[in-house]
Amino acid sequence: MTNIGGNMSQFNIYAAKAHLSLLVQKALLGEEVIIARDNKPMVKLVAINIPKTKRQLNFAKGVIKLAADFDKPLEDFGDYQ
């Protein structure tokens, strides 16, 4: 592993294979991870920024209809009440 400076590290391919989970975690935390071959940078591992969608309330309002007596006790369950 080589610290390039700032928020970036460089790993050779062999080390990257052995420590892939660690490298992914570093990328998720915002660090740029460079993977090199023979100390020549080949690829950069960075996290994908997927924007979170805002939840929409009441989107299914009116789609599901309940009977007026939906919470009335069932006759079969008299012994359990």
VENMO-V771735 format. One line per field, one symbol per residue. ss: DSSP state (h for helix, s for strand, l for the rest). phi: phi as a letter, one per 40 degrees, with the letter a starting at -180 (. if undefined). psi: psi as a letter, one per 20 degrees, with the letter a starting at -180 (. if undefined). Layout:
ss: ???
phi: ???
psi: ???
This chain:
ss: lssssllssssshhhhhhlhhhhhhhhhlllssssssllsssssslllllllllllllllllllllllllllllhhhhhhl
phi: .bcchgbabbbcdcccccbddcccccccchccbbbbbfgbdbabbbcccbcccccbcgcbcgcbbbcdbcbcdcccbdccc
psi: ppphqclqqpqrgghgghkggghgggghjipppppqpljopgqpoqqpooppqpppqkhjpihppqqhkhjpqqhhjhhi.
